[in-house]
Amino acid sequence: MDGILRCTRYAFGPNRLHYCGPDVNSEIGAYLEHGSSDPGLEHLLKQFQNMYPYLKHIASANHIRDHFDDRVVEAYWIGNALLENTEKRTLYNHFVNDRKITKKMGKKDFSHITGKIASGAVPHHSFHVFDVWKRANTLGLENTLEVIDECRISWGKVTKIDGPYVYAEIESLAYRDGKLFLDKPIVKKLARRLESEYDIEQMKAGDLITIHWSVPCEVISQKQLAMLKHYTLKHLVLANQTL
């Protein structure tokens, strides 16, 4: 799987709901259906104004020329060692100079972001969801618990496959006593696209999968799961500092 197509899997869920990126869901859906990528798909993904700047930042910090290198894509959506090579100052400059975040959220809210960077936040999707997007509200959505939970990359263990539906045991985001946390596992019903040939459709009971906006993205390993949990919980702790 190349990085461009892998990235498309994660971008597909919110794009189909018109939350992120240009109105190109049918186009990127066709790429997924055929399991292929080309410069045209890369051009579409570069128009995702939240996702693509993070990829560029991670790639630059690690001296990787291809912004859609598979390692870069994995770092942003799941997490890997590349994130630890991003310096606090360059991440701060990324938000101030490249993203112009201060104009979207104001100085007070941005001071919370700078505090999180100083405390060790890295350019992982969970940081964007729990702090950056939540404060900038760049999607124009109310920041309800359900929306935040759908937007983060969650994980689950497949318990049953039933035609077009996948049942997976997941830990949902919960809120109690002024704090966000991952609750006890529940079984969630997900729809899959049977007409698609890419390998996520070959999942089976016992597989570990990632999920974005109720769309199964890919089958992952135990090591990848550990990374995703690590960065999700890391940024959850940081988010709870300023709720």
C-alpha positions in Angstrom: 0.0 0.0 0.0 1.5 3.4 -1.0 1.2 6.4 1.3 -1.2 8.3 -1.0 -3.8 5.5 -1.1 -3.4 4.8 2.6 -3.9 8.5 3.4 -7.0 8.4 1.3 -8.6 5.8 3.5 -8.4 8.1 6.4 -9.6 11.1 4.5 -12.6 9.4 3.0 -14.8 9.3 6.1 -15.0 13.0 6.8 -14.9 14.0 3.2 -18.0 12.0 2.4 -19.8 14.0 5.1 -18.4 17.3 3.6 -16.4 18.0 6.7 -12.8 18.0 5.4 -11.3 18.7 2.0 -12.9 19.7 -1.3 -16.1 18.1 -2.6 -14.4 15.2 -4.3 -15.8 12.2 -2.4 -16.9 10.4 -5.5 -13.5 10.7 -7.0 -11.5 9.5 -4.0 -14.1 6.8 -3.5 -13.4 5.5 -7.0 -9.6 5.4 -6.3 -10.3 3.3 -3.2 -12.6 1.0 -5.1 -10.0 0.2 -7.6 -7.1 0.3 -5.1 -5.0 2.6 -7.2 -3.4 6.0 -6.9 -1.8 8.5 -9.3 -0.8 12.2 -9.4 -4.5 13.1 -9.7 -5.3 11.6 -6.3 -2.2 13.3 -4.8 -3.5 16.6 -6.1 -6.9 16.0 -4.5 -5.3 15.2 -1.1 -3.2 18.4 -1.2 -6.4 20.3 -1.1 -7.2 19.1 2.4 -6.4 22.2 4.4 -6.1 20.6 7.8 -4.4 17.3 6.9 -1.9 18.2 4.3 0.0 20.9 6.2 0.6 18.4 9.0 2.1 15.9 6.5 4.4 18.6 5.1 5.5 19.5 8.6 6.3 15.9 9.6 8.1 15.2 6.3 10.2 18.4 6.6 11.1 17.7 10.2 12.4 14.3 9.1 14.1 15.4 5.9 11.7 13.3 3.8 11.0 14.9 0.4 7.7 13.0 -0.3 4.9 14.4 1.8 2.9 11.3 1.2 5.7 8.9 2.1 4.0 6.0 3.9 6.0 6.7 7.1 4.8 10.2 7.1 1.2 9.2 6.6 1.4 6.6 9.4 3.0 9.1 11.7 0.1 11.6 11.4 -2.8 9.2 11.5 -1.5 6.4 13.7 1.8 7.5 15.2 5.5 6.4 14.9 9.0 7.6 15.7 8.9 10.4 13.1 6.8 12.4 15.5 9.6 12.6 18.0 11.8 14.4 15.5 9.5 17.4 15.4 10.9 20.2 17.5 8.7 22.4 19.7 9.8 25.7 18.0 9.2 24.4 14.5 5.7 23.1 15.5 4.9 26.5 17.1 6.1 28.2 13.9 4.0 25.8 11.9 0.8 27.0 13.6 1.7 30.7 13.6 3.3 31.1 10.2 2.0 28.3 8.0 -1.5 27.8 9.5 -2.3 31.3 10.8 -4.1 29.6 13.7 -4.0 32.7 15.9 -6.4 34.4 13.6 -8.8 31.6 13.8 -8.9 31.1 17.6 -7.5 34.2 19.1 -4.6 34.8 21.5 -6.2 33.3 24.6 -7.0 30.0 23.0 -3.8 29.9 21.1 -1.9 30.3 24.4 -3.4 26.9 25.4 -2.0 25.4 22.2 1.5 26.8 22.9 1.3 25.4 26.4 0.5 22.0 25.0 3.5 22.2 22.6 5.7 23.1 25.5 4.4 20.1 27.4 5.2 17.7 24.6 2.4 17.7 22.1 3.4 16.5 18.6 1.7 16.8 15.2 -0.5 13.7 15.5 -4.1 13.7 14.4 -5.3 13.3 18.1 -3.6 16.6 19.0 -5.4 18.3 16.2 -8.8 16.9 17.3 -8.5 17.3 21.0 -7.0 20.8 21.0 -6.4 22.6 17.7 -9.6 21.8 15.9 -11.7 21.9 19.1 -10.5 25.5 19.7 -10.4 26.7 16.1 -13.6 24.9 15.1 -12.4 24.8 11.6 -15.2 22.5 10.4 -18.0 24.7 11.7 -19.4 22.0 13.8 -20.4 22.1 17.4 -17.7 20.4 19.5 -19.9 17.7 21.0 -18.5 14.6 22.6 -19.9 12.5 19.8 -18.3 14.6 17.1 -14.9 14.6 18.8 -15.1 10.9 19.2 -16.0 10.4 15.5 -13.2 12.7 14.4 -10.4 11.1 16.3 -8.9 7.9 14.9 -10.3 5.1 17.1 -9.4 1.5 17.1 -11.4 -1.7 17.5 -11.2 -5.5 17.4 -13.5 -7.1 14.9 -16.0 -9.4 16.6 -18.3 -10.3 13.7 -18.7 -9.8 10.0 -22.3 -9.8 8.7 -22.5 -9.0 5.0 -22.2 -5.2 4.6 -21.7 -4.7 8.3 -18.7 -5.1 10.6 -19.0 -5.3 14.4 -16.0 -4.1 16.4 -15.3 -3.8 20.1 -14.2 -0.2 20.7 -13.4 2.2 23.5 -15.6 5.3 23.1 -14.7 8.7 24.3 -16.5 9.7 27.5 -16.7 12.8 29.7 -17.2 12.8 33.5 -16.1 15.1 36.3 -14.7 17.6 33.9 -12.4 15.1 32.1 -12.3 13.2 28.9 -11.4 9.6 29.0 -11.8 6.3 27.1 -14.7 4.3 28.5 -15.2 0.5 28.8 -15.3 -1.3 25.4 -18.6 -1.5 23.6 -19.5 -3.2 20.3 -20.1 -0.8 17.4 -21.8 -1.6 14.1 -19.9 -0.2 11.1 -20.9 -0.3 7.4 -18.4 -1.4 4.8 -18.3 -1.0 1.0 -18.5 -4.5 -0.4 -17.9 -3.2 -3.9 -14.4 -2.1 -3.0 -11.5 -4.5 -3.6 -9.0 -3.0 -1.2 -7.8 -5.3 1.6 -9.8 -3.8 4.5 -12.8 -5.5 2.9 -11.1 -8.9 3.6 -11.0 -8.3 7.3 -12.1 -11.1 9.6 -13.0 -11.6 13.3 -10.1 -11.0 15.5 -8.5 -8.3 13.3 -7.5 -5.0 14.8 -8.8 -2.0 12.7 -8.7 1.8 12.7 -11.9 3.8 12.3 -12.5 7.4 11.2 -16.0 8.9 11.1 -17.4 5.3 11.4 -15.5 4.1 8.4 -13.1 1.2 8.8 -9.7 2.4 7.5 -7.2 -0.4 7.7 -6.1 -3.5 9.5 -3.3 -2.8 11.9 -0.7 -4.7 14.0 -0.3 -4.8 17.7 2.7 -2.5 17.4 0.6 0.1 15.5 -2.2 -0.2 18.0 0.3 0.5 20.8 1.5 3.6 19.0 -2.1 4.9 18.3 -3.1 4.3 21.9 0.1 6.0 23.1 -0.4 9.3 21.2 -4.1 9.3 21.7 -3.8 9.0 25.5 -0.9 11.5 25.5 -3.0 14.2 23.9 -6.1 13.3 25.9 -4.1 14.0 29.1 -2.9 17.3 27.6 -6.5 18.3 26.5 -7.8 17.6 30.0 -5.4 20.3 31.4 -7.5 23.1 29.9 -11.0 21.8 29.5 
